[in-house]
Amino acid sequence: MRQDGAFIAVDVNDAAAADAELARRLTEACPVDIYAQSADGALEIVQKNLDECVLCRLCLDASPEGTVKVIKLYDNGAVLA
């Protein structure tokens, strides 16, 4: 699953996005509400909040390595590491 804003894109592994526990952790971790949890527990990316990303890395810290990518579209697609 991937959503693109004007400056930031977020890409989450599809299998991980279906994990209700991971969706809960990401929803709680993000200070600008980029992540939400659907009624069935799956992860949703809130399009209108993408460009509010402050590059804090909390979503990366809350998820297994490689499951979530924050892509800096303004920096030739560099991935936040």
Secondary structure, DSSP 8 states (H G I E B T S, - for coil): -EEE-SSEEEEE-HHHHT-HHHHHHHHHH-TT--EEE-TTS-EEE-GGGGGG-----HHHHTS-TTSEEEEEGGGTTEE--
